[in-house]
Amino acid sequence: MFFDQLNLKKIKNKIIIVDIDGTLVAENDGFPKASVCKVIDQLKKNNQLYIFSNNKNYKRNIRIAKKINIEYLKTDYHKPSKKIIENLSISNNLIIIGDKILTDGLFARHIGATFIKVERYKSKKDRLITKIIYRLDDLCQYLLS
């Protein structure tokens, strides 16, 4: 299931951190498509949303955050570090939505959050290293299931 196919019925009164690359857009793509933005708008009605990415293109990440009107968690730390959320008041109602077990899934596990894994958006423009990481992540998911 891709992000724009999420079942939103049970996602209420949560703090949600959403990954960018692979989850909302393909790596280095500009802005999420309309169907993704629609789901984001629905999630914002009943939840507190943040977006975060390990992608070091902060200007792009912030542009995406502004476009979809979600606060971007800017930090020097990378997933799966717990320190990403050290400045947030977190309750036990935390959800991480992402496309990778190795970063998003481990991050959720480290902070005691629920992890919702979505299918990743890919592009022909994805870098070779990204394609390798995707393969490794898929292998991990296969071995864990």
CYANA upper distance limits for C-alpha pairs under 8 A (distance plus 0.5 A):
  1 MET  CA      5 GLN  CA      6.35
  1 MET  CA      6 LEU  CA      7.40
  1 MET  CA    118 VAL  CA      6.03
  1 MET  CA    119 GLU  CA      5.96
  2 PHE  CA      6 LEU  CA      7.41
  2 PHE  CA     23 THR  CA      8.12
  2 PHE  CA    118 VAL  CA      5.59
  2 PHE  CA    119 GLU  CA      5.23
  2 PHE  CA    120 ARG  CA      7.22
  2 PHE  CA    121 TYR  CA      8.21
  3 PHE  CA     23 THR  CA      6.85
  3 PHE  CA     24 LEU  CA      7.22
  3 PHE  CA     36 VAL  CA      7.08
  3 PHE  CA     39 VAL  CA      8.25
  3 PHE  CA    118 VAL  CA      6.32
  3 PHE  CA    119 GLU  CA      7.77
  4 ASP  CA     35 SER  CA      6.23
  4 ASP  CA     36 VAL  CA      5.25
  4 ASP  CA     38 LYS  CA      8.28
  4 ASP  CA     39 VAL  CA      6.35
  6 LEU  CA     39 VAL  CA      8.22
  7 ASN  CA     11 ILE  CA      8.48
  8 LEU  CA     12 LYS  CA      8.42
  8 LEU  CA     42 GLN  CA      8.44
  8 LEU  CA     43 LEU  CA      7.72
 11 ILE  CA     43 LEU  CA      8.07
 11 ILE  CA     46 ASN  CA      8.34
 11 ILE  CA     47 ASN  CA      8.20
 12 LYS  CA     43 LEU  CA      8.39
 12 LYS  CA     46 ASN  CA      5.73
 12 LYS  CA     47 ASN  CA      6.30
 13 ASN  CA     46 ASN  CA      6.12
 13 ASN  CA     47 ASN  CA      5.41
 13 ASN  CA     48 GLN  CA      8.00
 13 ASN  CA     93 ASN  CA      7.85
 14 LYS  CA     46 ASN  CA      8.14
 14 LYS  CA     47 ASN  CA      5.50
 14 LYS  CA     48 GLN  CA      6.80
 14 LYS  CA     93 ASN  CA      5.40
 14 LYS  CA     94 LEU  CA      6.27
 14 LYS  CA     95 ILE  CA      7.38
 15 ILE  CA     47 ASN  CA      6.47
 15 ILE  CA     48 GLN  CA      5.28
 15 ILE  CA     49 LEU  CA      6.52
 15 ILE  CA     50 TYR  CA      8.43
 15 ILE  CA     90 ILE  CA      8.04
 15 ILE  CA     91 SER  CA      8.35
 15 ILE  CA     93 ASN  CA      6.52
 15 ILE  CA     94 LEU  CA      5.29
 15 ILE  CA     95 ILE  CA      6.72
 16 ILE  CA     47 ASN  CA      7.56
 16 ILE  CA     48 GLN  CA      6.61
 16 ILE  CA     49 LEU  CA      5.34
 16 ILE  CA     50 TYR  CA      6.69
 16 ILE  CA     94 LEU  CA      6.34
 16 ILE  CA     95 ILE  CA      5.26
 16 ILE  CA     96 ILE  CA      6.31
 16 ILE  CA     97 ILE  CA      7.80
 17 ILE  CA     49 LEU  CA      6.47
 17 ILE  CA     50 TYR  CA      5.27
 17 ILE  CA     51 ILE  CA      5.85
 17 ILE  CA     52 PHE  CA      7.28
 17 ILE  CA     94 LEU  CA      8.35
 17 ILE  CA     95 ILE  CA      6.88
 17 ILE  CA     96 ILE  CA      5.46
 17 ILE  CA     97 ILE  CA      6.84
 18 VAL  CA     23 THR  CA      8.09
 18 VAL  CA     49 LEU  CA      7.94
 18 VAL  CA     50 TYR  CA      6.73
 18 VAL  CA     51 ILE  CA      5.16
 18 VAL  CA     52 PHE  CA      6.72
 18 VAL  CA     96 ILE  CA      6.46
 18 VAL  CA     97 ILE  CA      5.33
 18 VAL  CA     98 GLY  CA      6.70
 19 ASP  CA     23 THR  CA      6.27
 19 ASP  CA     24 LEU  CA      7.55
 19 ASP  CA     51 ILE  CA      6.28
 19 ASP  CA     52 PHE  CA      5.69
 19 ASP  CA     53 SER  CA      6.01
 19 ASP  CA     96 ILE  CA      8.29
 19 ASP  CA     97 ILE  CA      6.75
 19 ASP  CA     98 GLY  CA      5.57
 19 ASP  CA     99 ASP  CA      8.10
 19 ASP  CA    104 ASP  CA      7.93
 20 ILE  CA     24 LEU  CA      5.55
 20 ILE  CA     25 VAL  CA      6.81
 20 ILE  CA     51 ILE  CA      7.18
 20 ILE  CA     52 PHE  CA      6.81
 20 ILE  CA     53 SER  CA      6.01
 20 ILE  CA     61 ASN  CA      8.20
 20 ILE  CA     98 GLY  CA      8.31
 21 ASP  CA     25 VAL  CA      5.94
 21 ASP  CA     26 ALA  CA      6.05
 21 ASP  CA     27 GLU  CA      5.39
 21 ASP  CA     28 ASN  CA      7.72
 21 ASP  CA     53 SER  CA      7.31
 21 ASP  CA     55 ASN  CA      8.06
 21 ASP  CA    121 TYR  CA      8.33
 22 GLY  CA     26 ALA  CA      5.32
 22 GLY  CA     27 GLU  CA      6.55
 22 GLY  CA     98 GLY  CA      8.11
 22 GLY  CA     99 ASP  CA      6.41
 22 GLY  CA    119 GLU  CA      8.31
 22 GLY  CA    120 ARG  CA      4.93
 22 GLY  CA    121 TYR  CA      5.13
 22 GLY  CA    122 LYS  CA      6.86
 23 THR  CA     97 ILE  CA      8.11
 23 THR  CA     98 GLY  CA      5.91
 23 THR  CA     99 ASP  CA      5.87
 23 THR  CA    118 VAL  CA      7.19
 23 THR  CA    119 GLU  CA      7.74
 23 THR  CA    120 ARG  CA      5.94
 23 THR  CA    121 TYR  CA      6.75
 24 LEU  CA     32 PRO  CA      6.23
 24 LEU  CA     36 VAL  CA      7.16
 24 LEU  CA    121 TYR  CA      7.76
 25 VAL  CA     29 ASP  CA      6.49
 25 VAL  CA     30 GLY  CA      8.05
 25 VAL  CA     31 PHE  CA      7.27
 25 VAL  CA     32 PRO  CA      5.84
 25 VAL  CA     33 LYS  CA      8.27
 25 VAL  CA    121 TYR  CA      6.32
 25 VAL  CA    122 LYS  CA      8.28
 26 ALA  CA    120 ARG  CA      7.97
 26 ALA  CA    121 TYR  CA      5.23
 26 ALA  CA    122 LYS  CA      5.22
 26 ALA  CA    123 SER  CA      6.15
 26 ALA  CA    126 ASP  CA      8.04
 27 GLU  CA    121 TYR  CA      8.44
 27 GLU  CA    122 LYS  CA      7.42
 27 GLU  CA    123 SER  CA      7.59
 27 GLU  CA    125 LYS  CA      8.30
 27 GLU  CA    126 ASP  CA      6.42
 28 ASN  CA    126 ASP  CA      8.16
 30 GLY  CA     60 ARG  CA      8.07
 30 GLY  CA     64 ILE  CA      7.82
 31 PHE  CA     64 ILE  CA      6.39
 31 PHE  CA     67 LYS  CA      8.10
 32 PRO  CA     36 VAL  CA      6.44
 32 PRO  CA     37 CYS  CA      6.91
 32 PRO  CA     64 ILE  CA      8.32
 33 LYS  CA     37 CYS  CA      6.93
 34 ALA  CA     38 LYS  CA      6.64
 35 SER  CA     39 VAL  CA      7.06
 36 VAL  CA     40 ILE  CA      6.81
 37 CYS  CA     41 ASP  CA      6.63
 37 CYS  CA     68 ILE  CA      7.13
 38 LYS  CA     42 GLN  CA      6.82
 39 VAL  CA     43 LEU  CA      6.64
 40 ILE  CA     44 LYS  CA      6.64
 40 ILE  CA     68 ILE  CA      8.06
 41 ASP  CA     45 LYS  CA      7.15
 42 GLN  CA     46 ASN  CA      8.05
 43 LEU  CA     47 ASN  CA      6.40
 43 LEU  CA     49 LEU  CA      8.10
 44 LYS  CA     48 GLN  CA      6.76
 44 LYS  CA     49 LEU  CA      6.79
 49 LEU  CA     70 ILE  CA      6.75
 49 LEU  CA     71 GLU  CA      7.62
 50 TYR  CA     70 ILE  CA      6.18
 50 TYR  CA     71 GLU  CA      5.53
 50 TYR  CA     72 TYR  CA      6.26
 50 TYR  CA     73 LEU  CA      7.09
 51 ILE  CA     65 ALA  CA      7.42
 51 ILE  CA     70 ILE  CA      7.15
 51 ILE  CA     71 GLU  CA      6.89
 51 ILE  CA     72 TYR  CA      5.49
 51 ILE  CA     73 LEU  CA      6.72
 52 PHE  CA     61 ASN  CA      8.37
 52 PHE  CA     72 TYR  CA      6.42
 52 PHE  CA     73 LEU  CA      5.93
 52 PHE  CA     74 LYS  CA      7.84
 53 SER  CA     61 ASN  CA      7.80
 53 SER  CA     78 HIS  CA      8.33
 54 ASN  CA     78 HIS  CA      5.98
 54 ASN  CA     79 LYS  CA      7.07
 55 ASN  CA     61 ASN  CA      8.29
 57 ASN  CA     61 ASN  CA      6.83
 58 TYR  CA     62 ILE  CA      6.47
 58 TYR  CA     74 LYS  CA      8.37
 59 LYS  CA     63 ARG  CA      6.62
 60 ARG  CA     64 ILE  CA      6.75
 61 ASN  CA     65 ALA  CA      6.73
 61 ASN  CA     72 TYR  CA      7.94
 62 ILE  CA     66 LYS  CA      6.61
 62 ILE  CA     72 TYR  CA      6.78
 63 ARG  CA     67 LYS  CA      6.58
 64 ILE  CA     68 ILE  CA      6.79
 65 ALA  CA     69 ASN  CA      6.18
 65 ALA  CA     70 ILE  CA      5.58
 65 ALA  CA     71 GLU  CA      6.61
 65 ALA  CA     72 TYR  CA      6.21
 66 LYS  CA     70 ILE  CA      6.89
 66 LYS  CA     71 GLU  CA      8.07
 73 LEU  CA     84 ILE  CA      8.10
 75 THR  CA     84 ILE  CA      6.91
 77 TYR  CA     81 SER  CA      6.97
 77 TYR  CA     83 LYS  CA      7.09
 77 TYR  CA     84 ILE  CA      6.31
 78 HIS  CA     84 ILE  CA      7.49
 79 LYS  CA     84 ILE  CA      7.91
 79 LYS  CA    103 THR  CA      5.85
 79 LYS  CA    104 ASP  CA      7.09
 79 LYS  CA    106 LEU  CA      8.31
 79 LYS  CA    107 PHE  CA      6.14
 80 PRO  CA    102 LEU  CA      8.48
 80 PRO  CA    103 THR  CA      5.79
 80 PRO  CA    104 ASP  CA      7.12
 80 PRO  CA    105 GLY  CA      8.48
 80 PRO  CA    106 LEU  CA      6.08
 80 PRO  CA    107 PHE  CA      4.35
 80 PRO  CA    108 ALA  CA      8.16
 80 PRO  CA    110 HIS  CA      7.61
 81 SER  CA    107 PHE  CA      6.85
 81 SER  CA    110 HIS  CA      8.01
 82 LYS  CA     86 GLU  CA      7.62
 82 LYS  CA    107 PHE  CA      7.43
 82 LYS  CA    110 HIS  CA      6.83
 82 LYS  CA    111 ILE  CA      6.51
 85 ILE  CA     90 ILE  CA      8.39
 90 ILE  CA     94 LEU  CA      7.62
 92 ASN  CA    112 GLY  CA      8.25
 92 ASN  CA    113 ALA  CA      7.77
 93 ASN  CA    113 ALA  CA      7.94
 94 LEU  CA    112 GLY  CA      8.42
 94 LEU  CA    113 ALA  CA      5.54
 94 LEU  CA    114 THR  CA      6.87
 95 ILE  CA    108 ALA  CA      7.94
 95 ILE  CA    113 ALA  CA      5.87
 95 ILE  CA    114 THR  CA      5.23
 95 ILE  CA    115 PHE  CA      6.36
 95 ILE  CA    116 ILE  CA      7.71
 96 ILE  CA    104 ASP  CA      7.36
 96 ILE  CA    105 GLY  CA      8.24
 96 ILE  CA    108 ALA  CA      6.39
 96 ILE  CA    113 ALA  CA      7.10
 96 ILE  CA    114 THR  CA      6.69
 96 ILE  CA    115 PHE  CA      5.43
 96 ILE  CA    116 ILE  CA      6.69
 97 ILE  CA    104 ASP  CA      7.75
 97 ILE  CA    115 PHE  CA      6.53
 97 ILE  CA    116 ILE  CA      5.33
 97 ILE  CA    117 LYS  CA      6.50
 97 ILE  CA    118 VAL  CA      7.64
 98 GLY  CA    104 ASP  CA      5.97
 98 GLY  CA    105 GLY  CA      7.98
 98 GLY  CA    115 PHE  CA      8.17
 98 GLY  CA    116 ILE  CA      7.05
 98 GLY  CA    117 LYS  CA      5.80
 98 GLY  CA    118 VAL  CA      6.46
 99 ASP  CA    104 ASP  CA      7.48
 99 ASP  CA    117 LYS  CA      5.86
 99 ASP  CA    118 VAL  CA      5.54
 99 ASP  CA    119 GLU  CA      6.33
 99 ASP  CA    120 ARG  CA      5.76
100 LYS  CA    104 ASP  CA      5.96
100 LYS  CA    105 GLY  CA      6.91
100 LYS  CA    117 LYS  CA      7.56
100 LYS  CA    134 TYR  CA      8.13
100 LYS  CA    137 ASP  CA      6.67
101 ILE  CA    105 GLY  CA      4.69
101 ILE  CA    106 LEU  CA      6.81
101 ILE  CA    117 LYS  CA      8.01
101 ILE  CA    137 ASP  CA      6.71
101 ILE  CA    140 CYS  CA      7.93
101 ILE  CA    141 GLN  CA      7.16
102 LEU  CA    106 LEU  CA      6.24
102 LEU  CA    137 ASP  CA      6.55
102 LEU  CA    140 CYS  CA      8.21
103 THR  CA    107 PHE  CA      6.42
104 ASP  CA    108 ALA  CA      6.68
104 ASP  CA    115 PHE  CA      8.06
105 GLY  CA    109 ARG  CA      6.76
105 GLY  CA    115 PHE  CA      6.43
105 GLY  CA    117 LYS  CA      8.07
106 LEU  CA    110 HIS  CA      6.55
107 PHE  CA    111 ILE  CA      6.88
108 ALA  CA    112 GLY  CA      6.43
108 ALA  CA    113 ALA  CA      5.18
108 ALA  CA    114 THR  CA      6.69
108 ALA  CA    115 PHE  CA      6.18
109 ARG  CA    113 ALA  CA      6.60
109 ARG  CA    114 THR  CA      8.13
109 ARG  CA    115 PHE  CA      8.21
122 LYS  CA    126 ASP  CA      7.40
126 ASP  CA    130 THR  CA      6.71
126 ASP  CA    131 LYS  CA      7.23
127 ARG  CA    131 LYS  CA      6.96
128 LEU  CA    132 ILE  CA      6.78
129 ILE  CA    133 ILE  CA      6.65
130 THR  CA    134 TYR  CA      6.62
131 LYS  CA    135 ARG  CA      6.79
132 ILE  CA    136 LEU  CA      6.77
133 ILE  CA    137 ASP  CA      6.53
134 TYR  CA    138 ASP  CA      6.57
135 ARG  CA    139 LEU  CA      6.66
136 LEU  CA    140 CYS  CA      6.74
137 ASP  CA    141 GLN  CA      6.71
138 ASP  CA    142 TYR  CA      6.64
139 LEU  CA    143 LEU  CA      6.66
140 CYS  CA    144 LEU  CA      6.58
141 GLN  CA    145 SER  CA      6.67
